[in-house]
Amino acid sequence: MTSGSISTGFTAIDDSFISSAVTWNAKQTGHANLTSLAGLTYSSGTPFVKMTEAGTFALDTNTYLTSETSHTDVLQDGDFNTYRQLN
């Protein structure tokens, strides 16, 4: 492939074959968040992306409660720390 001229309708732009990421980064500034996301590696399950700090992401594989659990068989016994099961 040879270098040529690409017409945008306004001004001709000289361009050539893009052969590496360095060339792409020269065209548009990279973004730290996207770079961090691109570095994530799938492990297993159905993880979701979690921001751990500014510009840093991780895959969260923890299991979370996804529905309400009924607690009708527990009665509070006056003391917030003591519970007894109903018979």
Phi, psi and omega per residue, in radians:
M1 nan 2.508 -3.127
T2 -1.973 2.777 3.061
S3 -1.178 2.625 3.136
G4 -2.661 -2.826 -3.128
S5 -2.162 2.302 3.131
I6 -1.900 2.224 -3.128
S7 -1.611 2.241 3.117
T8 -1.760 -0.016 -3.070
G9 1.643 -0.304 3.132
F10 -1.987 -1.040 -3.115
T11 -2.434 2.464 3.105
A12 -1.257 2.428 3.135
I13 -2.057 2.210 3.045
D14 -1.349 2.366 -3.116
D15 -2.609 2.848 3.093
S16 -2.467 3.081 -3.133
F17 -1.036 2.307 3.127
I18 -1.605 2.067 -3.005
S19 -1.978 -0.084 -3.115
S20 -2.748 2.913 3.102
A21 -1.114 -0.528 3.115
V22 -1.025 -0.727 3.124
T23 -1.124 -0.749 3.111
W24 -1.082 -0.765 -3.132
N25 -1.129 -0.485 3.078
A26 -1.215 -0.465 -3.138
K27 -1.410 -0.679 -3.104
Q28 -2.518 2.398 -3.130
T29 -1.124 2.345 3.069
G30 -1.248 2.802 -3.141
H31 -2.127 2.271 -3.067
A32 -1.003 -0.714 -3.134
N33 -1.093 -0.780 -3.134
L34 -1.180 -0.634 3.101
T35 -1.118 -0.739 3.111
S36 -1.120 -0.751 3.115
L37 -1.112 -0.682 -3.122
A38 -1.146 -0.420 -3.119
G39 -1.451 -0.091 -3.137
L40 -1.239 2.502 3.134
T41 -2.119 2.231 3.134
Y42 -1.132 2.392 3.112
S43 -1.897 -1.204 3.116
S44 -2.968 2.977 3.108
G45 1.277 -2.626 3.120
T46 -2.185 1.238 -3.115
P47 -1.227 2.792 3.006
F48 -2.151 2.752 -3.098
V49 -1.417 2.310 -3.121
K50 -2.257 2.306 3.074
M51 -1.395 2.144 -3.090
T52 -1.647 -0.493 3.025
E53 -2.895 3.141 -3.089
A54 -1.005 2.111 3.077
G55 1.330 0.132 -3.107
T56 -2.218 2.341 -3.102
F57 -2.235 2.755 3.088
A58 -2.529 2.789 3.034
L59 -1.611 2.149 3.136
D60 -1.654 2.043 -3.121
T61 -1.886 0.208 3.123
N62 -1.125 2.735 3.066
T63 -1.734 2.254 -3.105
Y64 -2.087 2.649 3.069
L65 -1.164 2.147 -3.087
T66 -1.882 -0.048 3.080
S67 -2.580 2.824 -3.118
E68 -1.270 2.435 3.088
T69 -1.855 2.344 -3.122
S70 -1.331 2.361 3.117
H71 -2.158 0.691 -3.072
T72 -1.281 -0.256 -3.105
D73 -1.641 0.227 3.136
V74 -2.079 2.317 3.133
L75 -2.083 2.323 3.093
Q76 -1.338 2.380 -3.000
D77 -1.811 0.635 3.127
G78 1.502 -0.645 3.123
D79 -1.711 2.207 -3.100
F80 -1.086 -0.283 -3.101
N81 -1.789 -0.123 -3.081
T82 -2.033 2.211 3.127
Y83 -2.232 2.590 3.055
R84 -2.306 2.590 -3.129
Q85 -1.485 2.409 3.087
L86 -1.328 2.552 3.103
N87 -1.683 nan nan
